[in-house]
Amino acid sequence: MPKPTKGIAVSDQIVDNIEQVGIVGCGTMGAGIAEVIARNGIPVRFVEQTDEAVEAGLARIHGALDRQVRRERLTTAERDEIAGRIRGGTDMADLGEADLIVEAVPELLALKQQAFEQIDAHARPNAIIATNTSSLPVMDIAVHTRRPNRVLGFHFFNPAPIMKLIELVRTVVTDDTVVDVARRFAESIGKVPVVVGDRRGFIANQLLFPYLNQAVWMVEGGYATKEDVDAAMRFGAGLPMGPIALTDLVGVDTFVGIMDAIHDQFDDTRFAPRPILAQLADAGFTGRKAGQGFYSYEEPGSSRMLPDEDTREPADPGLVADWRRVGVVGTGTMAAGIVEVCARAGFEVLVRGRALERAEGVIAGVSKSLQRLVDKERLTTDEMVAIVGRIRATIELDDLADCDLVIEAVAEDLAIKQELFAELSRILRPDAVLSTTTSSLPIVRCAMATERPEQVLGLHFFNPAAIMKLVEIVTTVRTDPAVTEQVRAFVDRIGKVGVLCGDRSGFIVNTLLFPYLNDAVKMLESHYATAEEIDTAMKLGCGYPMGPFELMDVVGLDITLAIMERLKGEYRQPSYEAAPLLRNLVDAGFLGRKAGRGFYVYT
Ligand SMILES: NC(=O)c1ccc[n+]([C@@H]2O[C@H](COP(=O)([O-])OP(=O)(O)OC[C@H]3O[C@@H](n4cnc5c(N)ncnc54)[C@H](O)[C@@H]3O)[C@@H](O)[C@H]2O)c1
């Protein structure tokens, strides 16, 4: 790291303890940052542009604290004490006592440069100045001060009081002491700092925003509703929040600023903000903070969403009230999970395998899985016996003749599936519904192999099917909407969350999840951050239950590679090309946990 050649002074004149903090801009982030710092006993002064903006900033902070009191997470005395540590005004001279000043004005380079010139003019010579930018080059901001060696990025995540991560962004001239002081300060307010270089989007946003933008594209293009996209990522990928709700939380205008800045550096169309975003921002529908973004909220700042024209009526349970029997074709992992789910929901289930032992093996597997629930006292022995008693094994396809619904879960091979669909179409009652669990093949081609394409659709369960809540209900251009409604009611009846989407490779979840995983591998192979740092950033910055490398090791690197290849084939998006490192690891047999080694080593 080159040593600074300019700047005011040497490191011993840099503050070594942060006793007062200044904040410039008290919007979504400024208010959250003020709260978290004041909660840690440190006085805060914030500066806004106008008296009205100061009032709005204070109202934002007080509103957030009041909500904590209502939820009994703070006493009124604690609230008053925290609020008492925060003062706002319009005069930059108020920042004269601060040891650290954090800028949190809107994501526009010129605005931030101007703010830094003013901050620099008023700040103490030994003070550290930080920007909360999510995507702009910190260096381009730092050079607008007389102390670029005392400037760094201090990137909090939204909501700042809750999210643990802070990305500390060092430029090529940031003094080591500045990074050390910032790191200690971040830790002292209960955060986990990760030090990164000055690259747009840093770790978390560079991985998060193309994913969010892709989700916006799905909604904008009518592929799925915003509610379904959000539910898919929550229930199919275990994320704490759906991408569209998160876009509203980030702020649609802020989102556009961040994407523009990242796009400038990386020139990948996935970073080009979808046109709907600028439209919403221009209309003042900037998200949760305005009470209206993609969703409508009870009031500005509220997390409570109001139903709108996208909100689908619950499916009518009467549509499947007389369904009794479900056929499952296949004896693999997915088939077994689906058999268990359907039998537990009260259906008679016929499981068809090519060999009787395999089909009977499924029943044995379900018994074992249920026994674990009995052991944990989540099921009684009588219930278990009744559930298993509803399942029958067969090798005869003709035995499925009386099924209301057949779920195909055989090998991922189009010719095999088409042959099976053609046979099932001849055997089943005319009103029976046929479905496939394929995760990548065109469902319409299975449908066209039958004499009833309007009664065919996809039912994409997630592994382990007995546990994962989501089912993607995939309709083709030939699917009858009445059949879709019946299947929605069926999915409700088996206790799953159903979302509707069209017949494309990857559906909702895999199309959004896997390019993000592949991007993480590309970031790793560019040596910008380690696998541990990237995993930490996504867990603590975005609240993900697992980091991308931990997740790939569980899913399997070979599966990840295969899905990326299919997505690349479907969308021809150059940046969907699988990362060379991913290919190399697969070639080396490092397939993840199942092989004892993937990105991490398992003992
Ligand atoms: N929203 C997020 O999820 C998020 C997360 C991390 C970082 N950030 C970054 O934080 C920064 C602020 O974003 P935000 O979402 O809080 O924006 P915001 O629009 O909610 O707030 C910006 C605030 O800055 C004030 N302001 C504008 N010009 C000013 C000036 N010259 N002096 C003082 N105050 C001024 C505005 O009045 C407003 O209150 C951006 O750089 C953004 O990229 C945002």
The ligand as a MOL file (V3000), in Angstrom:
LIG
                    3D

  0  0  0     0  0            999 V3000
M  V30 BEGIN CTAB
M  V30 COUNTS 44 48 0 0 0
M  V30 BEGIN ATOM
M  V30 1 N -30.6050 3.5400 1.7100 0
M  V30 2 C -29.7750 2.5390 1.8930 0
M  V30 3 O -30.1930 1.3730 1.9970 0
M  V30 4 C -28.3070 2.7900 2.0090 0
M  V30 5 C -27.4840 1.8260 2.6150 0
M  V30 6 C -26.1180 2.1080 2.7990 0
M  V30 7 C -25.5970 3.2910 2.3230 0
M  V30 8 N -26.4290 4.1970 1.7070 0 CHG=1
M  V30 9 C -25.8100 5.4520 1.2560 0
M  V30 10 O -26.0740 6.4510 2.2350 0
M  V30 11 C -26.1500 7.7180 1.6160 0
M  V30 12 C -27.4720 8.3790 1.9770 0
M  V30 13 O -28.5390 7.5920 1.4730 0
M  V30 14 P -30.0090 7.6440 2.1080 0
M  V30 15 O -30.7180 6.4320 1.6380 0
M  V30 16 O -29.9140 7.9260 3.5600 0 CHG=-1
M  V30 17 O -30.6030 8.9170 1.3490 0
M  V30 18 P -31.8360 9.8410 1.7860 0
M  V30 19 O -32.3280 10.4530 0.5460 0
M  V30 20 O -32.7710 9.0720 2.6360 0
M  V30 21 O -31.1360 10.9480 2.7340 0
M  V30 22 C -30.2300 11.9140 2.2890 0
M  V30 23 C -30.3310 13.1180 3.2260 0
M  V30 24 O -29.2930 14.0430 2.9110 0
M  V30 25 C -29.8000 15.3680 3.0240 0
M  V30 26 N -28.9220 16.2550 2.2650 0
M  V30 27 C -28.8740 16.4420 0.9220 0
M  V30 28 N -27.8890 17.3220 0.6230 0
M  V30 29 C -27.3180 17.6900 1.7860 0
M  V30 30 C -26.2550 18.5750 2.1370 0
M  V30 31 N -25.5710 19.2310 1.2020 0
M  V30 32 N -25.9390 18.7230 3.4280 0
M  V30 33 C -26.6050 18.0500 4.3730 0
M  V30 34 N -27.6170 17.2080 4.1200 0
M  V30 35 C -27.9680 17.0120 2.8400 0
M  V30 36 C -31.2170 15.2360 2.5190 0
M  V30 37 O -32.0100 16.3030 3.0060 0
M  V30 38 C -31.6430 13.8780 3.0930 0
M  V30 39 O -32.2200 14.0100 4.3610 0
M  V30 40 C -25.9830 7.4690 0.1250 0
M  V30 41 O -24.6350 7.6460 -0.2060 0
M  V30 42 C -26.3700 6.0120 -0.0260 0
M  V30 43 O -25.8040 5.4000 -1.1420 0
M  V30 44 C -27.7570 3.9830 1.5660 0
M  V30 END ATOM
M  V30 BEGIN BOND
M  V30 1 1 1 2
M  V30 2 2 2 3
M  V30 3 1 2 4
M  V30 4 1 4 5
M  V30 5 2 4 44
M  V30 6 2 5 6
M  V30 7 1 6 7
M  V30 8 2 7 8
M  V30 9 1 8 9
M  V30 10 1 8 44
M  V30 11 1 9 10
M  V30 12 1 9 42
M  V30 13 1 10 11
M  V30 14 1 11 12
M  V30 15 1 11 40
M  V30 16 1 12 13
M  V30 17 1 13 14
M  V30 18 2 14 15
M  V30 19 1 14 16
M  V30 20 1 14 17
M  V30 21 1 17 18
M  V30 22 2 18 19
M  V30 23 1 18 20
M  V30 24 1 18 21
M  V30 25 1 21 22
M  V30 26 1 22 23
M  V30 27 1 23 24
M  V30 28 1 23 38
M  V30 29 1 24 25
M  V30 30 1 25 26
M  V30 31 1 25 36
M  V30 32 1 26 27
M  V30 33 1 26 35
M  V30 34 2 27 28
M  V30 35 1 28 29
M  V30 36 1 29 30
M  V30 37 2 29 35
M  V30 38 1 30 31
M  V30 39 2 30 32
M  V30 40 1 32 33
M  V30 41 2 33 34
M  V30 42 1 34 35
M  V30 43 1 36 37
M  V30 44 1 36 38
M  V30 45 1 38 39
M  V30 46 1 40 41
M  V30 47 1 40 42
M  V30 48 1 42 43
M  V30 END BOND
M  V30 END CTAB
M  END
